[in-house]
């Protein structure tokens, strides 16, 4: 490193993306600093995937032990189940503390300098850090932006963080409302409906689009609606906006038809979770000092090497990863992007293969997918001149699922007819989040279903649902 610079790499934001980039940078021999103004670990560790999975694990046990019919099928009888909200909330909080500590310690152990304060670009290869007691200016060969995202709250919604709140507060599980409305039926809405209904709450789910779970494969969404919503104490509205939400006791929600724009109903509930997605936290990053503007939604434009783009060209020495890029708003995607950025900083050209990055909803049962949906694959086929086919297999035909008495679900693979290349995989069923990685690796390697059909899977395991799908494709 030249003496003109304090660091080879300065990272703004110590979420999962920044953390992954910092660890890889040190392994590559770069002198690295990471700047964080709030909680080490960012959204995932503190307000997202980590605490929510703890809540899902605990509430899932309650659901499982409360399902007398299922237990009796296995020859088990119990005399009811009790729980305390405080203990379940403590489990989530304790996990956050542990993961946060592990993350911080890993940076210290590898001699990454952690600087507390607000970091912003103040010039080419220059970062200003505004701390509580002082302002520092750092010279960096390379700068990486990892600012993350925050919950999106639509106009007309009054947030008081107690009766009307976002996932940031929901993961704390400070209350169990008798009746809670959830605005949105994406990952966040689905997972929290799973938690709340398992713990005895009544849920009303409100979706602005015509169908529930609009981001999922339609066949998967249809099964998910039957298993995760209709079989539970959940009322649903589709094609409806929550145009006004007034916090208080009760919470008042005005529902407006998405097409006619007419008010169709008013609800009074005990609480409301606003799960309408997330927006990039890209304000006050100093981008203007290097002539960079975010797009109209606030995202930072990057290429597949994770270089920040201005007027179609890379900005020298400036990189961005994670939610703020708008590519895939997933913690593991951010971490992967961070590694790719560091590889390119080191002169080893690498690109992110977004098609091979899996996603999952940790409901009971789980939903997962990787690659293209059937509709996306057909659109690509029309453009590039190939025909798309699908194959499906059902958990009810899987020996391990039968042994568990957990047979709701399917695995669906999407592939090219000509070459057999696997383009996508979609699963709903027990342990779907674990099963999807096999398909993700196959897509990363651009494998054909013809080749995959000859792979030998352990028996009896749930992995055979994919094995059978590949064989059916052939």
LOBAKOL-658455 format. One record per atom (N, C-alpha, C, CB): x, y, z. Coordinates in pm, whole numbers, plus 50000, padded with zeros to 5 digits. Glycine has a CB too. Layout:
BEGIN
XYZ/...
***
This chain:
BEGIN
500844988150000/500005000050000/500885012450000/499055000150122/500505021949916/501235034549911/501065042050042/500745043149793/502075049750079/501995057750201/500975068950188/503355063550233/500485071450065/499485081850044/498105077650095/499405085349896/497965064850129/496665059750170/496725054050311/496175049050071/495615055650383/495495049450516/495135034650506/494445056950600/494345031450404/493865017750386/493795014150237/492465015950452/493935001250213/493644996250078/492154996750049/494164981750061/491344993550150/489894993050133/489194998450257/489434978550103/488305007750235/487425012650342/485995008850305/487565028150363/485325001950397/483964997150376/483025005250464/483834981950406/481985010850405/480985018450479/479765009450501/480585031650404/479585004750624/478464996150656/478914982250696/477514995250539/478614978350822/479074965350873/477924955450884/479734967151010/477104954950779/476104944350769/476754931750714/474924948750679/475934922350671/476474909650621/477324911850496/475324899950589/476914921150409/477704923850289/479054929650321/476954933250198/479084939850406/480344946050445/481244936550521/480094958350529/480634928550609/481404918750687/482054908450596/480504911850791/481274902950502/481824892950409/482944898750325/480734887550318/482764911150282/483804917750201/485064919950283/483294931150146/484894924150409/486054926950494/486864914250520/485604933050628/486184903250551/486904890750577/487684886250454/485924879750620/487044887250336/487724882950215/488874892250179/486734882050099/488684905150205/489734914950174/490994912050255/489244929150203/490834908850383/491984905750468/492684893250417/491544903950615/491904883250379/492504870950325/493304873750198/491424860650295/492894884150125/493574887850002/494734897550026/492594894049904/495004900450154/496154908750188/495894923650187/497244905850097/494614927850188/494314942150185/494174947550327/493044944750105/494794958850353/494584965750480/493204972050476/495704976450507/492354967950570/490924970850558/490374977450684/490144958050530/489464987050663/488694992950773/487214992050738/489125007850799/486394990550842/484944990150821/484315000350915/484374975650847/483375008050861/482745019050935/481285015550961/482865032450857/480835017251084/479435014351118/478925024751215/479285000151178/477745030551184/477155040751270/476185034951371/476445051051185/475605023251340/474585017651429/475045004151482/473235016151356/474234993651455/474504980451511/475384972151419/473194973051537/476434966251473/477264957151396/476394945451349/478484952251479/476494942251221/475684931351166/474534936051082/475164922851276/474194948951092/473174954551006/471794948451026/473574952850864/470974949350922/469594944750928/469494929950956/468874947950800/470244921850885/470114907250897/470294902651041/471134900250807/471384906751101/471714901951235/470784907951341/473154905151269/470454920551328/469754927651435/468244928551418/470294941251447/467784929951295/466354932551274/465744924151163/466154947151243/466474913851118/465984906351003/466094891451019/466724910450882/466934885350934/466924870750924/467264863551053/467884866350819/468174868751133/468574861551254/467464861251360/469824867851314/466964872751408/465904871851509/464614865751457/465614885551563/464284868151330/463044862351278/463114847251270/462724868151140/464304841651240/464434827151236/464354821151376/465744823151170/464824828651475/464684823951613/463214823351653/465454833151710/462454833751615/461014833651643/460314822351569/460384847051604/460694820151444/460084809351365/460414795651422/460544810151220/461634794051473/462024781251532/461184778251656/463524781051567/461044788251743/460294786251867/458804784551840/460514798051962/458234793451758/456804792451729/456494779851650/456324804751652/457454775451568/457254763051494/457154750951584/458384760951396/457944751051693/457844740151791/456464740251858/458964741351899/455984752351889/454654753451949/453594748051854/454334768151986/453694751651726/452734746851627/452774731551617/453024753051489/453994726251612/454164711751597/453594704251718/455664708351581/453874709151838/453414702151958/451934704451986/454224706552077/451354714551920/449924717151936/449084709451834/449654732051923/449744703651734/449024696451628/448764682051673/449844696651495/447684680251748/447364667151805/447174656451698/446114668051890/446544660151587/446304650251480/447614644851424/445464656451367/448544653951401/449834649751346/450584640851445/450694661951310/450594644851571/451294637051673/450664623151689/451274644451808/449354622451685/448684609551698/449004600251582/447184611451708/449194605951463/449594597851348/450964591451369/449614606351220/451784598051451/453104592651483/453074584051610/454114604051500/451894582651669/451754574651791/452104582051917/452614562551781/452014595351913/452424603652027/451204611052082/453534613751985/451134611652213/450094619452279/450734628352386/449004610152341/450354641152387/450844650152491/449644657752548/451934660152435/449814663252666/448724670052734/448794685152718/448714666352880/448944689452594/448964703852567/450354709752577/448054710852663/450464722152531/451754729052530/451564743252582/452384729052387/452484747852662/452444761552711/453744768652672/452234761952866/453674781852664/454864789752632/454704803452694/455074790752478/455824810652702/455764824552744/456354833352634/456524826652880/455624843852603/456084853052499/457464858552534/455084864552481/457654862052661/458914868152704/460104858852678/458854871752853/459914845852703/461014836452684/461344834552536/460664822852747/460294834352453/460534833152308/461234845652256/459204830952232/460794857452302/461444869852262/462904870152309/460694881952319/463144865052430/464514864652484/465404855552400/464504859952629/464824844452352/465594835452265/466084842952142/464724823252223/465214850952081/465604858651963/466654869151998/464374865351900/466424876252108/467384886752148/468754880952183/466824894552267/468754869452251/470014863052288/470794858752163/469764851052379/470054853752063/470724849551939/471334861451869/469734842251846/470604872551865/471144884751805/472444888751873/470104896251814/472454888552005/473654892452080/474824883352048/473374892252231/474554870352040/475634860752012/476204862851872/475114846352027/475324863751770/475794865251632/476524878651616/474624864251532/475984888951678/476634902051671/478034901551733/475774912651742/478144894851846/479444893551911/480414885351826/479284886952049/479914874351769/480764865951683/481274873851563/479994853451635/480384881751504/480754889751386/481814900051422/479504896751327/481604907051533/482564917151576/483914910951609/482034924751698/483884899651678/485134892851715/485894887951594/484834881151809/485174883351492/485864878451372/486604889751302/484864871951274/486044901651303/486734913251243/487964916851325/485774925351234/487834916751457/488964919951545/490084909851529/488514920551692/489704897051525/490694886351515/491534887451387/489994872751519/490894891951278/491594893051151/492204906851129/490654889951038/492154915151236/492794928351234/492164937851132/494274926751204/490824936751117/490084947051043/489814958351141/488744941350981/490164970551104/489894982051190/488414985451184/490764994251148/487744985051300/486334988751308/486235002951360/485534978951400/485615011651282/485505025751315/484035029251334/486165034751205/483685034351451/482295037751479/482015052151440/481965035451628/480915054051367/480545067451321/479835066651187/481785076451311/479415078051136/478735078751007/479775080750897/477675090151004/479865071350806/480825072250697/480185077350570/481445058850672/480885086150500/480375091250373/481545094450281/479485103950395/481305093050152/482315096350052/482485111450050/481925090949911/483735115850059/483985130350057/484915134349943/484585134950191/485155125049854/485985127649737/486475114549681/487175136849773/487105115149566/487675102949508/488745097449603/488275105749367/488565085149646/489485078349737/489575085049874/490865077749675/488455091349917/488445097850048/487105095450117/488715113050034/487165091950245/485965089550326/486045098050451/485815074450363/484945104550484/484835112050609/484005103950708/484195126050586/484495102650830/483775095550936/483405105551044/484635083850995/482075107051064/481575116251165/481225108251290/480335124351113/482075109251392/481855102151517/481225111051622/483155096551568/481025105551741/480405113251849/481295124851894/480115104051969/482595122151896/483505132251951/484455138451850/484315126252061/484545132351732/485485137651635/485085133751493/486885132651664/485635141151398/485455138051256/486815134551198/484805150051180/486845122951129/488105118351070/487985117750919/488485104451126/489105119650853/489165117950707/490145106750677/489585131350635/489675096750603/490485085250567/490785085350418/489785072150608/492025082350384/492415080650244/492385065750214/493825086950215/491665061950109/491515047850076/491745045549927/490125042750116/492515034949897/492675031249756/491335028049692/493635019349743/490525020549768/489205016549720/488175018949829/489205001549675/486955022549788/485855024949881/484685015849843/485415040049880/484105009349943/482955000749917/481765005350001/483294985849947/480625007249936/479405011750002/478504999950031/478665022149916/478164998150159/477284987250202/476254992750300/478114975650267/475425002450259/474555009250355/473285001750390/474185022450302/472924991450311/471754983350344/470434990050308/471754980250490/469374986350382/468034991050350/467234993050477/467314981150256/466074999250462/465145001450573/463744997650526/465195016450623/462824994750620/461454991350579/460795002750503/460614987650701/460004999050402/459235008950326/457855010450389/459115004750176/457495022750419/456175025650475/455415034350375/456295032850614/454345029050313/453595036650213/452935049050273/452535027850149/452615058650188/451915070750235/450565066950299/451685080750117/450155074850398/448875072550463/448935063350582/447925067150365/450125057850610/450275048550722/450995055550837/451055035850678/450375055450951/450915061951071/451595051451159/449785069351150/452915052551168/453705043051246/453935048751387/455065040051176/453555041151489/453885045451626/454855035751694/452615046651709/455285025351619/456265015351665/455745006651778/457525022351709/454465007651811/453884999251916/452634992051866/453535007752039/451634999651818/450434993251763/450514991951612/449185001251802/451245000851548/451524999851403/453035000151388/450835011451321/453584989651328/455044988251328/455504980551205/455524981251456/456824980251187/457434972751078/458124960351135/458444981550998/458804953151050/459534941151094/460624944751194/460144933850974/461134957151191/462154961351287/461674959351430/462524976051264/460384962451455/459824960551589/459254946651607/458744970951615/458724940851500/458064927651510/459024916951562/457504923451374/460304917851524/461244907451567/461494907751718/462564909151494/461104918651784/461274919351929/460144912152003/461334934051974/459034909551934/457884902451990/457484907952127/458194887452001/457314921152131/456974927552258/455524925152299/457234942452249/454664921752202/453274918552233/452804907152142/452364931052215/451724900752183/451024891052098/449584895852085/451104876252158/449304904251985/447964909851970/446944898851940/447944920451858/445754900451996/444724890451968/444374890251820/443474893352051/444344902251758/444024903351615/445014913051553/442534907951591/445804908151457/446794916651393/446594916451242/448224912051429/446684928151180/446654929251035/448094929450984/445884942050989/448334922450874/449654922550811/449484928050670/450314908150809/450174939050640/450094945250509/451204939650422/450184960850519/450844931350324/451824925050236/451894910150256/453184931150258/452024902650146/452074887950154/453364882450094/450864881850083/454444890350103/455754885550061/456404877450172/456654897150019/457744876150165/458484868250264/458184872650407/459974869250238/458274885850430/458134890950567/456734888250619/458444905950572/455734891550538/454354889350579/454044874750605/453424894650476/454534866050516/454294851650532/454934846250658/454824844050410/456194849850681/456894844450798/456254849250928/458364848550794/455864861950934/455264866651058/453844861451077/455254881751061/453134858850968/451814852450984/452004838551042/451064851650848/453084831851006/453404818651059/453664819551209/454634812650986/454454829451250/454764831351392/453514834651472/455814842451411/452784844651425/451634849451503/450534838851516/451064861951438/450224831751407/449154821751418/449584810051506/448754816651280/450864806351502/451344795451589/451194799151735/452804792151557/451314812051766/451254816651905/449864821551944/452264827651928/448874818451860/447484820651899/446844833551853/447404820252041/447474841051765/446894853551717/446024851151593/448014863851684/445024859751578/444214859751456/444834869951360/442714863151486/444924866351231/445624874751134/444694878551019/446874867451080/444774891050978/444174895450851/445314899950761/443124907150874/445434893550644/446514896750550/445944904850435/447204883850498/446584916150405/446094925450303/447154926850194/445744939350365/446794923150071/447724923449958/447174932549849/447964909049902/447984942049803/447534951749703/447384945449564/448494963349696/448184935449533/448124929149402/446984918949397/449454922349369/446594914549276/445424905749263/445594892149329/445114903649118/446824887349343/447064874049399/447984874949519/447644864749293/447794865849613/448704864649727/450054859449680/448114855449835/451094862849752/452454858249725/452854860349579/452574843449760/452754872649530/453004875249388/454414872449341/452684889349358/455374871749432/456754869449391/457114854849371/457664875149491/456204845649407/456504831449399/455954825249270/455924824249520/456484813849233/455944805949123/454454803449151/456724792349105/453574805649053/452124804449078/451694790949135/451384806848950/452304780049090/451924766849143/452344765349289/452544755749058/453514770649321/453994770449459/453084779149545/455464775249467/452744791049494/451894800249569/450524794049597/451724813349492/450004786449502/448694780049520/448714770149636/448254773049391/449774762149642/449904752649752/450154759949883/451054742649725/450984770349877/451274778149998/450014784550053/452324788949968/449144789349966/447904795450011/447034785050085/447124801349892/446994772950032/446194762550096/446794758350230/446074750350004/448114756450233/448764750850351/449074761350457/450034743950311/449524773150414/450004783250508/448964793650546/451184790150451/447894794650468/446924805250493/445524799850519/446884814950376/444974792350424/443584787950437/443384778150552/443124781550308/444434770650587/444294760850695/444494767350833/445314749550677/444734780350835/445024787350960/444044798750982/446474792750960/444134804951097/443214815551135/443644828651069/443144817151289/443564828650934/444014840150856/442914844150758/445334837050781/442484856550767/441554862550672/442394870050569/440504872050743/441984869950443/442804876450340/441994886150256/443434865850250/442664896750212/442144906050112/443184906750001/441854920350173/442754906249876/443664908149763/443114919249674/443854894949682/444014925649600/443614936749515/443104948549597/442554932349419/443654950249716/443174960349810/444364967849870/442304953749922/444274981049873/445274989349939/444814993150080/445555002049856/445754993050173/445504999050305/445885013750291/446344991750421/444915022050250/445225035850215/445425044850336/444115041550129/444775041250448/444985048850571/445075039150688/443835059250593/446095040950770/446215033050893/446495042751006/447355022150882/445595042751104/445735051551219/446105043451341/444435059451243/447245046451400/447715039251519/446825042151638/449165043051551/446825032751734/446055034651856/445395021851902/445025045351837/444425023151991/443675011652041/442175014352023/444025008652191/441565009051917/442134999951820/442885007251708/441044991251760/443604999451627/444195004551504/443095004951397/445414995551457/442965016151329/441945017651226/442595016951088/441175031051244/442035008051004/442605005950870/441515008150765/443204991650857/441775017350674/440855019850562/441315011850441/440775035050528/440435003650385/440754995150271/440135000750145/440284980650295/440955001950040/440515007649913/440754997749800/441245021049885/439754995949715/439884986949601/440954992249506/438534985349527/441884983449468/443024987749386/442584992449247/444024976449372/441494987049196/441034990749061/440115002749063/440334979048995/439075002249146/438075012949145/438465024949228/436765007649194/439445023149317/439885033749410/438795037549511/440315046049331/437805029049527/436745031649623/437045024849756/435385026849567/436685031649865/436825025749998/435805014550012/436655036450110/436295002450044/435394990950050/435154985850192/435924979849965/436034989650285/435864984550421/436764992550516/436194969350429/436424991950643/437274997550748/437424987150857/436685010850805/438664983950892/438934973950995/439384980651124/439994964050946/439034974551234/439574978451364/440254966251424/438464984051459/441574966951438/442364955651487/443214960151605/443264949851373/443854950351669/444664953451786/446054958651749/444804941151874/446544954451632/447884958751589/448004956751439/449004950751664/449024962951382/449234961751237/450734961251208/448574973651162/451134950951135/452514949551087/452554953950941/453044934851103/453364963950911/453524968850774/454704961450711/453744984450771/454394952050622/455414943650559/455384945650407/455194928650594/455614958250368/455474962150227/456814963550156/454724975150217/457814956350203/459114956550137/460104966050200/458934960049993/461244967750135/462324975850189/462854985250080/463474966950245/463434996350124/464015006150033/465465008650073/463195019350033/466305012749978/467735014450007/468005026050102/468515016649879/468985024050191/469385034550286/470575042150227/469755028350426/470315049650120/471405055850045/471475071050061/471265052549898/470725076450156/470795090950178/472045094350259/469515096050250/472585106250230/473715111750305/474955102850300/473315113850449/475215097150182/476425089250162/477525097250093/476115076850080/477225109650055/478225118049989/478455114449844/479525117050061/477515107649782/477705103449642/477885115449549/476515095149596/477245126449585/477335138249499/478755143449485/476435149249552/479615140349582/480995145249575/481785138749462/481715142649708/481305127349414/481965120849300/481025120349180/482425106549337/479955128549186/479065129849071/478135118149046/479855132048951/477885110149149/477025098349133/475625101449187/477635086149207/474615097249113/473235098749156/472585084949166/472435107849059/471725083249265/470945070949272/469815071649170/470385068749416/469185060049143/468045060349053/466825065849126/467745046148996/465685066349061/464495072849119/464015065749246/463355073249017/464385052849262/463985045549383/465045046349493/463735030949348/466185052449461/467235054049561/468345043749554/466645053549695/468305034649455/469325024349444/470575029649374/468765012249367/471715023749411/472995027149349/473225017749231/474175026149454/473455023349115/473665015048995/475055008848999/473475023448866/475124995748976/476394988548971/476374979048853/476664980849104/477574974748811/477654964048711/477824950648784/478824966448611/478024939948710/478124926748773/479464924248840/477874916048672/480414933848826/481654933248904/481504941249033/482844938448822/480324947349053/479974955549171/480644969149171/480354948149298/481074973849054/481564987549041/480384997049031/482494989048917/480485008449099/479445018649087/479505024648947/479605029649196/478335026548885/478255031248747/477735045648742/477345021948664/478385053548657/477945067248629/477995069448479/478845077848705/476875073348422/476785075548277/477255063348198/477595087748237/476925051548250/477245039148181/478655034248199/476995040948038/479485041448277/480875037548295/481195036148445/481815047848229/482135027148478/482505025448620/483165037848677/483435013448635/482805040948801/483455051748874/484735046048936/482505057848984/485885051748909/487135046248963/487115045149115/488315054848919/487555033749164/487785031349307/486515031249393/488715041749360/485325030049331/484075030349409/483235018049378/483275043349379/482835011049483/482104998549472/480874998949562/483014986449509/479874990749533/478694990049620/478154975849617/477605000249576/477694971149733/477124957649742/475904957949835/478184947349793/475094947549825/473984945749917/472674951849871/474344951350049/471774953849967/470424958649938/470414971649860/469644960450065/471394980349885/471424993549823/471604992949673/472515001749884/472014981449619/472174980249474/470884975749406/473294970249442/469934970449484/468654966349429/468684953849346/468114977149348/469794946549349/469894934349267/469094922849327/471364930249252/469484918249444/468754908249520/468854912249666/469314893649495/467734915549727/467774920549864/467754908849962/466584930249892/468884901749963/469064889950047/470444890950113/468924876749964/470534886850239/471794888050312/472914880250244/471624883150455/472624867750203/473684859650143/474084864950005/473234844950131/473144871549936/473504877949809/474484889349835/472244883149735/474234897049941/475134908049976/476534902950007/474584915850096/476604892050085/477904886350119/478634881649994/477734874750216/477914875049904/478524870549779/478994882149694/477544862049701/478194892649688/478584904549613/479864910649670/477464914849612/479974910849804/481154916349867/482424908849827/481004916050017/482324895649824/483484887449783/483834890249637/483184872449802/482814891149551/483054893949408/483724907649392/481724893449329/483264917649466/483864930949458/485334930549495/483124940749548/485664923549603/487064922649647/487914915549542/487144915149782/487384904949483/488114897949377/488454907549263/487284886049323/487504915949225/487764925449117/488724936349161/486464931549069/488654940449286/489624950149339/491034944649327/489304953549487/491154931549346/492464924949338/492864921449195/492464912549422/492064925649098/492444923548959/492024910148902/493894924948944/491194902748974/490714889848925/489254891648882/490854878549034/489024893348753/487674896548704/486694885448740/487684898748552/485674889148815/484654879748861/483314886748853/484944874749006/482264879148821/480924884848814/479964876948903/480424885048670/478914883748947/477894877149028/476944869548936/477114887549115/476704856948968/475744848848893/474424848748970/476274834248870/473594858748944/472364860149021/471404848449001/471664873148984/471474842048886/470574830848861/470824819348959/470724825848718/472024818549012/472374807349099/472254810649247/473774802749070/471704822249282/471544826049423/470154821949469/471764841449444/470044812949568/468734808249613/468084817749713/468864794549675/466794815949732/466044823649832/465074814249902/465284835649765/464664817950024/463774809350100/462904817350195/464564798950178/461694812250217/460814817150324/460754805950427/459364821150269/461024809250553/461184798950656/459874796450731/462284803050754/458834795050653/457514791650706/457474776650738/456394795550605/456314772050785/456164757750815/455004752150733/455924755350967/455224745450621/456524741750565/457204753550493/456364730150467/458474751350458/459274761850397/459024762950247/460754759250423/459394774450192/459344776950048/460734781350005/458254787750010/461204776249891/462504780549841/462494780649689/463624771549896/463404788349633/463544788149487/464914793149448/462444796749419/465284789849325/466534794849267/466344795549116/467754785749305/466964805549054/466884806548909/465604812948861/467034793148848/465174808848741/464044815148674/462724808248708/464254814948524/461654816048711/460324810048715/460004804648576/459244820348763/458944796848566/458544791548436/458254802948338/457304782548450/457564813448385/457234824748298/458494832048252/456294834448370/459444834148343/460694840848306/461494832548207/461534843548431/461504819348228/462244810548138/461634810647997/462274796248193/460314810747991/459644811047860/459914824147788/458134808947875/459954834947863/460274847947803/461694847847747/460124859247908/462624842047823/464004840847774/464064831647653/464934835547886/463284820747655/463244811347543/462764817747415/462374799647577/461744826147426/461244833247308/462314842447251/459984841247342/463094848547339/464134857947296/465314850647233/464604866347415/465674839047292/466884832047246/466594819747160/467704827947365/465314816547141/464964805847049/465044791847104/465834806646932/464584789647226/464504775947278/463174773947349/465694773047374/462804761247367/461544757547429/461794753347574/460834746247350/460884757147662/461004754347805/460034743347846/460764766947888/460494734547934/459634724247991/459784724448144/459974710247933/458844717948211/458914716548356/458644702148396/457914726048425/459114698648513/458804685648572/458554687648720/459964675248549/457614680048774/457234681648915/457254668048985/455834688148928/457584668549113/457454656549195/456894660849330/458824649149212/456224651649397/455444655049515/456034648749641/453994650649497/456004656349750/456504651249878/455704639249925/456454662249984/454434638249883/453614626949926/454104613649869/452174629249885/455034614149773/455634601949720/457034599549771/455654602449571/457474607749867/458834606649920/458824598950052/459454620649940/459694588950061/459674580050178/459974587350308/460674568850160/460934596650305/461294604050427/460154613250471/462574612150404/459524619850375/458384628450408/457234620250465/457914636250283/457034608150411/455984599350462/456314594950606/455834586950371/457574592250631/457984588250766/457754599550866/459454583950767/457944611950821/457754623650906/456284627650915/458574635350854/455444621750828/454044626050815/453964640850778/453264623350948/454904645050691/454964658950644/454974658450491/456234666450700/453814656050433/453784653050289/453214664250203/452964640650266/452904675750261/452474687250181/453664693050107/451794698050269/453554694249975/454624701049902/454964694749769/455824701549984/455654702649688/456144697949558/457534703749532/455164701849445/458234697349441/459454702949383/459234704049234/460734694049416/459524715549180/459304718249037/460614723048975/458174728749015/461014716848866/462214721248796/461834726748658/463234709648781/462544737148617/462324743848489/463594742148406/461964759248508/463464737648282/464664734548205/464444736548055/465114720148232/465534737347981/465494738347835/465254724547775/466804744447779/464354723847678/464104710947613/465294706447529/462864711947525/465964715847463/467014711847370/468274706847442/467374723447279/468804714747532/470054711047600/469814704447736/470924723247618/468604706047787/468304700647920/468824709448033/468884686947933/469414721148003/469984729648108/468934733348212/470594742248048/469284731548338/468394735148448/468374750448460/468854728448583/467184756248451/467034770748455/466474775748587/466154775348343/465724767148657/465124771348783/464604759548861/464004781148758/464464761348991/463874751149077/463064758149185/464974741849140/461894752549215/460964758549311/460424747549400/459794766149238/460504749549532/460134739049627/459274744949737/461384732149686/458214737849772/457524740349898/457414726949968/456114747049876/457814726650093/457784714050167/458764714550283/458114702350075/458764704150363/459634703250479/461104704550435/459404689850554/461834713150502/463274715650477/463564720350334/464064703050504/462634727550275/462854732650138/464064741850131/461614740050089/464324749350238/465464758750236/466804751550226/465434767550360/466864739450280/468104731550271/468204724450136/468164721150385/467084719950086/467084712349960/467484720949840/465714706249936/467184733849844/467374742149726/468834743849687/466754755649748/469764741849783/471164744449752/471704735049644/472004743149878/471204722749642/471634713349537/471294718849398/470974699549557/470084724049384/469664729649256/470454742449225/468154732649256/470744750349328/471514762549308/472904759449252/471634770349439/473534749049307/474854745149258/474784740049115/475474734449349/473714732649085/473544727448949/473364738848849/472344717948943/472614749048888/472424760648800/473724768348785/471314769848855/474484769748894/475774776648886/476714769648789/476424777449026/476644756448787/477504748448698/476894746348561/477794735048762/475674752148539/474954750848412/474764736048374/475714758248300/474344728348472/474154713948452/472844711148377/474154706748586/472834699948308/471644695148238/470884685348326/472044688448104/469544685448315/468744675748392/469124661348352/467234678148369/469614659548231/470024646048186/471224641248266/470364646148036/472134650248295/473294646748377/472884645248524/474384657448364/472044654448572/471624654148711/470804641648743/470814666448743/470104636448645/469274624648666/470094612148698/468424622048544/471404612448670/472264601048699/472974602248833/473284599348590/472794613548902/473384615149034/472654606149134/473344629949081/473404599749221/472804590649319/472584598049450/473714578149342/471344597749498/470974604349623/470774594049733/469684612849605/471114597949856/470914588849969/469424585849986/471504595050100/469144573650027/467754569350048/467604563750189/467324558749942/466544566850259/465474576250221/465774590350272/464114571550275/465834599850181/466044613950219/465114622850139/467524618150196/464914634850191/464074644550121/464714649049989/463824656750210/466034647649978/466714651849855/466214644349733/468214649849869/465564633049756/465064625049644/463894631649572/464644611449693/463284642049633/462234649049558/462844656049436/461504659249648/464064661349450/464744667249334/465244656549240/465904676249379/465784645849295/466254634649213/465124629649123/466774623249302/463954628049181/462804623049105/462374633248999/461634619949199/462464646149033/462104656648936/463034656348816/462144670449001/464344654848842/465294653948731/464984641848643/466744653048785/464704630648706/464414618448631/463134619848549/464294606448726/462134626548607/460894628748531/461144637948412/459804634648622/462034647448430/462354656548319/462944648848202/463344667548366/463814639148234/464444631148130/463424621348069/465654623348186/
***
